[in-house]
Amino acid sequence: MIPMKKNKKAWLRIVEATIAVLIVASVIFIMIVRAPREGESNVREMQRFVLEQVSKNDTLRAEVLNEDVGDSSETVEYINSTLPGNWGFQIRVCEVEEVCGMQSFPAEAARKEIYGDEIFISSTLQDYSPKKLKLFVWIN
């Protein structure tokens, strides 16, 4: 009978050690999941900077308000020159009340995080027709 008592104590210690390892692993996993990502804040800051610069430039504002934003527009060229070379982007001009997303999902953005931000461009001195400019960014 004496060997059985020692055996029960050994199993109890194994179970206790397993539970302790699970608790420590759970705490580490939760800390990793909740940790802020380094690149996310940089992307958000850069998006906000680009959108504010577009809203301050009269030529770019007029393009957005007239919805003349195409692949070869000054707005696209400005954004392309401002963002880092390994970042992809897509812009969209919408009405203020409209909920708008990306027009098409680019193949190079597959399995990547896409960050979206928007700014309201309200008017020029001659015309009041507010628009919303949305900028979608991903890191290649």
Backbone torsions as a table, in degrees:
resi	resn	phi	psi	omega
1	MET	NA	-29.8	-179.4
2	ILE	-61.7	-42.7	178.7
3	PRO	-61.3	-31.4	-179.8
4	MET	-66.3	-39.1	179.6
5	LYS	-64.3	-42.0	177.8
6	LYS	-64.9	-37.7	-179.8
7	ASN	-65.2	-40.6	178.4
8	LYS	-65.4	-38.1	178.4
9	LYS	-65.9	-37.7	179.4
10	ALA	-64.6	-44.3	178.9
11	TRP	-64.5	-38.7	177.8
12	LEU	-62.5	-40.3	178.2
13	ARG	-68.0	-37.0	177.6
14	ILE	-64.1	-43.7	178.9
15	VAL	-64.8	-44.1	178.2
16	GLU	-60.6	-43.3	179.8
17	ALA	-65.1	-39.9	178.7
18	THR	-63.8	-44.2	178.9
19	ILE	-63.4	-41.0	179.2
20	ALA	-63.0	-42.2	178.3
21	VAL	-63.8	-41.6	178.6
22	LEU	-63.3	-40.3	179.1
23	ILE	-65.1	-46.4	179.4
24	VAL	-62.8	-43.5	179.3
25	ALA	-63.7	-38.3	178.1
26	SER	-63.9	-44.0	179.6
27	VAL	-63.2	-44.2	178.9
28	ILE	-63.2	-43.5	179.3
29	PHE	-61.1	-44.2	179.5
30	ILE	-64.1	-39.5	179.3
31	MET	-65.5	-39.4	179.5
32	ILE	-67.3	-42.7	-178.2
33	VAL	-66.0	-39.3	-177.0
34	ARG	-84.0	-9.1	-178.8
35	ALA	-67.9	135.2	178.8
36	PRO	-67.7	144.9	179.2
37	ARG	-82.7	139.7	-176.0
38	GLU	-65.8	-45.8	-174.0
39	GLY	-72.2	-25.4	-174.5
40	GLU	-62.7	-43.4	-179.4
41	SER	-67.2	-35.8	177.7
42	ASN	-65.5	-40.4	179.3
43	VAL	-64.8	-45.7	-179.7
44	ARG	-61.4	-43.8	179.0
45	GLU	-63.0	-42.6	-179.5
46	MET	-66.7	-40.8	176.8
47	GLN	-59.8	-47.6	-178.5
48	ARG	-62.4	-41.7	179.1
49	PHE	-61.4	-48.3	-178.3
50	VAL	-61.8	-45.9	-178.8
51	LEU	-63.9	-39.4	178.2
52	GLU	-66.3	-37.8	178.0
53	GLN	-66.5	-38.7	176.8
54	VAL	-63.4	-40.8	-178.3
55	SER	-70.3	-24.0	-179.6
56	LYS	-87.3	-20.9	-178.1
57	ASN	-87.2	121.1	-175.6
58	ASP	-62.0	-39.8	-179.6
59	THR	-64.8	-45.4	-178.8
60	LEU	-69.0	-37.6	176.6
61	ARG	-59.3	-45.9	-178.5
62	ALA	-62.8	-39.0	177.2
63	GLU	-60.9	-44.4	-179.5
64	VAL	-65.5	-45.0	-177.7
65	LEU	-66.7	-31.3	177.5
66	ASN	-88.1	-1.7	-178.2
67	GLU	56.5	39.9	177.3
68	ASP	-95.4	26.0	-176.7
69	VAL	-87.5	103.0	177.6
70	GLY	-120.8	-170.8	-177.9
71	ASP	-64.6	-27.9	-177.5
72	SER	-111.8	20.6	-179.3
73	SER	-76.6	163.0	178.5
74	GLU	-64.4	-33.4	179.7
75	THR	-63.8	-46.0	179.1
76	VAL	-65.0	-41.5	178.9
77	GLU	-64.0	-40.3	178.2
78	TYR	-63.3	-47.5	-179.2
79	ILE	-63.0	-42.1	179.7
80	ASN	-61.9	-37.5	180.0
81	SER	-77.4	-22.9	-176.9
82	THR	-87.2	-40.8	-178.7
83	LEU	-74.2	151.6	175.5
84	PRO	-59.1	153.6	-175.0
85	GLY	-62.9	-27.0	-178.1
86	ASN	-91.2	10.4	177.0
87	TRP	-101.9	137.0	171.9
88	GLY	-101.9	157.0	-179.9
89	PHE	-152.2	163.0	174.0
90	GLN	-147.2	138.7	178.1
91	ILE	-118.7	157.0	178.7
92	ARG	-148.2	136.3	177.0
93	VAL	-105.6	128.7	-176.6
94	CYS	-133.5	166.4	170.1
95	GLU	-71.4	156.4	-175.1
96	VAL	-61.6	-41.1	-176.8
97	GLU	-79.4	-14.9	-173.5
98	GLU	-77.8	140.0	171.9
99	VAL	-94.2	115.5	-175.5
100	CYS	-128.8	141.3	177.4
101	GLY	-117.8	-160.9	179.1
102	MET	-68.4	143.3	179.4
103	GLN	-68.9	-45.1	177.7
104	SER	-143.8	151.4	-178.9
105	PHE	-90.7	113.6	-177.0
106	PRO	-71.4	145.4	-178.1
107	ALA	-64.5	-34.3	-178.1
108	GLU	-71.6	-11.9	179.3
109	ALA	-96.1	4.4	-179.6
110	ALA	-62.6	134.7	179.2
111	ARG	62.2	28.6	176.2
112	LYS	-124.0	158.2	176.8
113	GLU	-82.2	130.7	179.5
114	ILE	-109.8	126.0	-179.2
115	TYR	-104.0	133.5	179.7
116	GLY	-122.0	141.9	176.3
117	ASP	-147.3	160.0	-176.8
118	GLU	-142.7	160.3	175.7
119	ILE	-144.5	147.4	178.0
120	PHE	-94.0	128.8	174.5
121	ILE	-108.0	110.4	-167.1
122	SER	-86.5	-46.8	-175.9
123	SER	-170.5	172.3	168.5
124	THR	-113.0	-179.1	-179.2
125	LEU	-68.7	-26.6	-177.1
126	GLN	-93.8	-22.0	-166.1
127	ASP	-142.2	139.3	173.6
128	TYR	-116.1	100.5	175.2
129	SER	-147.3	83.8	-173.7
130	PRO	-63.5	144.4	177.9
131	LYS	-133.3	163.4	177.2
132	LYS	-117.2	126.8	177.6
133	LEU	-105.4	120.6	179.2
134	LYS	-108.5	136.4	179.0
135	LEU	-120.8	121.6	177.2
136	PHE	-109.3	128.8	-175.9
137	VAL	-129.5	143.4	172.4
138	TRP	-142.2	155.4	-179.6
139	ILE	-103.2	122.3	-180.0
140	ASN	-75.6	NA	NA
